[in-house]
Amino acid sequence: MKLEQLYLLNEAVKYASISDAAKNNYMSQSSISHAIISLENELQSKLLTRTCTGVSPTVVGQAVLKQVQTIIKSVQNIQALSKPGRFIDEIKLACIPCLNDWIVPTVLSQLQMADGKASVSVSTEESGRIVREISSRQSDFGIVINHRGSGKVDDLVYEPLFHDQYVLYVGRHSPLFGKENVTYETLLAQPYIAYKDEFRKENGGLTNLMRSGQQPNVQFRTDSLDAIKSLIANDRYVAFFPQYMSQNDYYLQSKMIRKVRIIDQPLDFEVGSISNKKYPLNDQNKLFLATLKQVVNSRTFMLNQSKEGDSLSVN
């Protein structure tokens, strides 16, 4: 049995339903008839009833035709996967800020090299808001901090990616600039810059880790990570940033900012992806996530971590 015969069986039924005028521009009726007769001989069953007014499928023909149409649809889906422009639909991602600055551009670059038509729209939010965005399907999927600690959401699927930990960013004007480690009590005496709603309400990230203790001395709030780092570099302000996700930060590389560890407060957390199980991810989203995992697990990534003097736990 040839795929061409199955196509022509489907065409034969379509041919019988079109107008005489349209038949003049259609494929040869004789070529269809020849293929169907050949298929009937092979199956040893009559598939079409032929009359002077046209053809119609027999009971067996109807059953065969139903399966044929399923096969044709599957073949068309396979062919669509191989088309060069198949990934041009926009990927809608909600992502925590540091990961968006660090890994998303790398992933997008690799997708462009592989396909050339990748398109990504990123919404940068705190983890708690990302959870709500994925639940309401404002974004296709999200990358969050410590999602498991922010409460169970039944319609979401969570998959861990890697572990990180918060360190304190301090600038040259801070009394903590020359220190390697400080206590949490020392931090509380410093002027702190909060990102958005940090320490104001549950957001699934840093706030959750510190909810049982006294909160930092927040003196300024902003939604700009660059503004936070600029103020730290040029004043006495401090703020928490992820150790690994901020590894390539310009302010750190230029030594305008240093990382200081808090020795008596657990500040490690997990980064993972979330999606809505009611709406399965399409091929574009799956490819993006697969590429993200490859970048996270890449040798380059691991080497960068080893330079920090710490081990990275990758799931």
Secondary structure by P-SEA (a helix, b strand, c coil): ccaaaaaaaaaaaaaaaccaaaaaacccaaaaaaaaaaaaaaacccccccccccccccaaaaaaaaaaaaaaaaaaaaaaaacccccccbbbbbbcaaaaaccaaaaaaaaaaaccbbbbbbbbbcaaaaaaaaaacccccccccccccccccccbbbbbcccbbbbbbbcccccccccccccaaaaaacccccccccccccccccccccccccccccccccccaaaaaaaaacccbbbbbbccccccccccccccbbbbbbcccccccccbbbbbccccccaaaaaaaaaaaaaaacaaaaaaaaaaccccccc
